[in-house]
Amino acid sequence: MTLINITLNGELRQVPADSSLAEALAGSGQPAQSFASAINGEFVARDARAQTVLADGDAIFTFQAITGG
């Protein structure tokens, strides 16, 4: 199995080369609906995570949506 290097919230990780964003985030321990996500600074919608395949060197960030008025 070929592994690629990614960072998830600044932490280096190795995942299988054909991993999706949804798969990489599954181990975060947080419900998928509780945070937003971005790869290399580009927002990725929740419903697009399963179809978004990761590449070597991708930087993934998760964040809480900020609401208010």
FILUM-499261 format. One line per field, with one value per residue (C-alpha): residue in three letters; x negated, y, z. Coordinates in nm, 3 decimals. Layout:
N
res	[ALA ...] .
c1	[X ...] .
c2	[Y ...] .
c3	[Z ...] .
//
This chain:
69
res	[MET THR LEU ILE ASN ILE THR LEU ASN GLY GLU LEU ARG GLN VAL PRO ALA ASP SER SER LEU ALA GLU ALA LEU ALA GLY SER GLY GLN PRO ALA GLN SER PHE ALA SER ALA ILE ASN GLY GLU PHE VAL ALA ARG ASP ALA ARG ALA GLN THR VAL LEU ALA ASP GLY ASP ALA ILE PHE THR PHE GLN ALA ILE THR GLY GLY] .
c1	[0.000 -0.134 -0.113 -0.111 -0.197 0.067 0.107 0.430 0.456 0.078 0.011 -0.178 0.004 -0.031 0.276 0.328 0.274 0.638 0.787 1.072 1.104 1.397 1.177 0.897 1.140 1.321 1.059 1.093 1.341 1.579 1.912 1.867 2.145 1.973 1.695 1.604 1.298 1.044 0.758 0.465 0.676 0.973 1.308 1.451 1.825 1.935 2.116 1.799 1.565 1.623 1.540 1.236 0.924 0.615 0.273 -0.071 -0.151 0.209 0.271 0.615 0.768 1.093 1.266 1.587 1.828 1.864 2.214 2.350 2.487] .
c2	[0.000 0.340 0.611 0.988 1.259 1.513 1.752 1.766 2.079 2.109 1.745 1.530 1.208 0.932 0.798 0.558 0.727 0.697 0.842 1.088 1.390 1.218 0.918 1.135 1.326 1.014 0.958 1.308 1.198 1.481 1.444 1.544 1.802 1.987 2.150 2.296 2.187 2.324 2.178 2.407 2.707 2.615 2.544 2.194 2.153 1.866 1.688 1.700 1.542 1.182 1.269 1.483 1.267 1.378 1.439 1.413 1.729 1.846 2.062 2.001 2.232 2.197 2.486 2.578 2.799 3.140 3.277 3.592 3.921] .
c3	[0.000 -0.097 0.168 0.124 0.374 0.475 0.763 0.962 1.173 1.167 1.261 1.010 0.916 0.663 0.482 0.191 -0.147 -0.252 0.069 0.058 0.280 0.456 0.536 0.672 0.894 1.021 1.290 1.434 1.700 1.610 1.430 1.065 1.091 1.378 1.175 0.837 0.640 0.396 0.193 0.116 0.212 -0.010 0.159 0.096 0.148 0.374 0.091 -0.125 0.131 0.020 -0.343 -0.262 -0.302 -0.112 -0.267 -0.114 0.082 0.128 0.435 0.586 0.842 1.033 1.203 1.378 1.192 1.353 1.379 1.529 1.440] .
//
